[in-house]
Amino acid sequence: MQTLYVSEQNCYICLQKEILVVKRGEVTQAQVQLPLLEQILIFGSSQVTTQVVRACLLRDIPIAYLSRMGYCYGRILPISRGYRQLSRYQQQLSAMEKLVTAREIIKSKIKNSRVLLQRQKKKTASANLERVLESLNYLAEQTASADSCERLMGIEGAGAAQYFSAFGECLSNENFIFLGRSRRPPGNQVNAMLSFGYQVLWNHLLALIEIQGLDPYYGCLHQGHDGHPALASDLIEEFRSPLIDSLVMWLINRNIFDVGADFEFIKGGCYLNNSGRKKFLQAFLQRMTEEVQTEDGTKQPKWDLLTQQVRAFKQFVYNPAHHYRPYRIH
């Protein structure tokens, strides 16, 4: 199954028999067979015909509309997605069951962040990196004694601050300076890449959650206030470092991104421009097809890790005694 990314501006998406065609003027940008399509992500200003929308609704294919910067405005879904059989089970999870799961999610996020930094230790030896590694190890262990999600979010925030204080030291391209995380808006090129990557990954997880019949508005750590799909925000935590942060680090250190040509500054924020989005999405797709070794020794593409974890959470919802185990790198 494929995701169709439309990142070029002023494109026109139409249907020719069973093939979706993306055009810009008279030039065809992409073609995808409708039966192979899982979802469509449209960044910025592009037009979709009524025939495409109807065909996607009939085949249960979500269409997501995002800003050019990666912010998700909303999604077009069929009516059948509105009824969620599992929603009742999710709402019946006890406060302790949700807290235990939230602890594991934050612990895994911090541990994964630590492993990513640890891998850079040979290239980047510094007193600050050593201190951060120790702090992350301590904070990961503190999650076990957290008695509320608010306390866990505090630990997560402290861990993120420590992690990102050392992240910049792992970037070998001196044109990309990173002194800390800034989100709304992203303050520089590195933050622009991180924010865009997180939003793309979040949308993929949201689609998988809906495909599995889970209610995205009931999570364990985050709250589903103001229509926020809390479960997608829960499940992305364990994947931030392994999938997005590592990719951003690789793209910068391999000099694939140009600090000037691939970005634009709008209203005090820094964002990927057309060329930057195209480069990032191509690299993301390539990275997600790479195989990783599982605990039982078999290999699977990174795409399957997302499906595997969503299914694991679904199993937990059906049977809370079967605890949810977040994804870990070693």
C-alpha positions, 0 to 999 in steps of 0.5 A, spaced: 500 500 500 502 507 498 501 514 500 500 519 495 504 525 497 502 532 493 507 537 496 508 541 489 503 547 489 497 548 484 497 541 482 490 538 480 489 531 482 484 527 477 481 520 476 482 516 470 479 509 470 482 506 476 489 511 476 489 517 480 493 522 476 497 528 479 498 534 474 501 541 474 499 544 468 500 540 462 505 536 466 504 529 469 507 529 476 505 522 479 500 516 477 498 511 482 493 505 482 487 507 486 487 499 489 494 500 491 493 507 495 492 507 503 492 515 504 493 522 500 497 527 504 496 534 500 501 540 502 498 547 501 494 549 495 492 543 490 485 541 487 482 534 488 476 533 483 469 530 486 470 524 482 477 523 486 474 524 493 468 520 491 472 514 489 477 515 496 470 515 500 468 508 497 474 505 498 476 507 505 482 512 503 483 518 507 485 524 504 489 529 509 489 537 508 496 540 510 499 546 510 505 547 506 509 547 513 506 540 515 500 542 520 494 538 519 488 542 517 483 536 517 481 529 513 476 527 509 473 520 511 467 516 510 461 515 514 463 508 516 469 511 520 465 515 525 463 508 528 468 505 532 467 498 535 473 499 539 471 506 542 467 503 548 473 498 550 478 504 550 474 508 554 473 502 559 481 502 560 482 504 568 486 510 570 491 505 572 492 501 566 492 508 562 498 510 567 502 504 566 502 504 559 503 512 559 509 510 563 512 505 558 511 510 552 515 515 556 520 511 558 521 508 551 521 515 548 527 517 553 531 510 552 530 511 544 533 518 545 539 516 549 540 510 544 541 515 538 545 520 542 550 514 544 551 512 537 554 518 536 559 518 541 565 516 537 564 521 532 562 527 538 565 526 544 564 531 549 563 532 557 556 535 555 554 529 551 556 524 557 552 528 562 546 528 557 546 520 557 547 520 564 541 524 565 536 521 560 538 514 564 536 517 570 529 520 567 527 514 564 528 510 571 524 516 574 518 514 570 516 508 574 514 512 580 510 517 576 503 517 579 500 521 574 500 523 567 502 530 569 508 528 572 510 523 566 509 529 562 514 533 566 519 528 566 518 527 558 519 535 558 525 534 562 528 529 558 526 532 551 530 538 554 536 534 555 536 530 549 536 536 544 541 540 548 546 535 545 542 534 539 546 539 535 553 537 537 551 531 533 550 535 527 557 535 523 555 540 517 557 547 520 551 551 516 546 548 520 546 550 527 541 547 533 541 550 540 534 547 542 527 545 540 522 550 537 516 548 534 511 554 533 513 556 529 520 552 528 526 557 529 531 555 524 532 549 519 533 544 523 527 545 527 523 546 521 525 539 518 524 536 525 517 539 525 515 537 518 518 530 519 513 529 526 507 531 522 508 526 516 509 521 521 503 523 525 499 522 519 501 515 518 500 513 525 493 516 525 491 513 518 493 506 521 489 507 527 483 508 524 484 502 519 485 498 525 478 501 528 481 504 534 478 511 536 484 516 535 481 520 540 482 516 546 489 515 548 493 513 555 498 519 555 495 525 551 488 528 552 483 528 546 481 535 548 479 540 542 478 534 537 485 532 538 487 525 536 490 523 542 492 516 541 496 518 535 500 523 539 501 517 544 504 512 539 508 517 535 513 518 542 516 511 541 518 513 534 520 520 534 528 518 535 528 512 531 525 514 525 525 522 524 531 525 528 535 520 526 533 521 519 534 529 520 541 527 523 543 523 516 540 528 511 544 534 515 551 530 516 550 528 508 550 535 506 543 533 502 540 539 504 542 546 503 541 551 508 538 556 504 535 553 498 531 548 501 528 553 506 523 559 507 522 564 512 515 566 513 512 570 519 518 569 524 518 561 522 523 557 518 519 552 514 521 547 508 520 550 501 518 546 495 525 543 494 526 541 501 519 538 502 520 534 496 527 532 498 525 530 505 519 526 503 523 522 498 528 520 503 523 519 508 520 514 503 526 510 502 528 510 509 521 507 511 522 501 506 529 499 509 529 493 513 530 492 521 531 486 525 526 484 529 526 480 536 525 473 533 531 475 528 526 476 522 527 482 518 521 487 516 521 494 513 520 500 518 513 501 515 511 494 518 513 497 525 508 502 525 503 497 523 505 492 528 505 497 534 498 499 532 496 492 532 499 491 539 495 497 542 489 494 539 491 487 543 492 491 549 485 494 548 481 488 548 485 485 553 489 490 558 492 484 562 496 483 555 501 490 557 503 494 551 510 494 549 513 500 546 518 500 540 525 500 543 532 501 539 538 498 542 
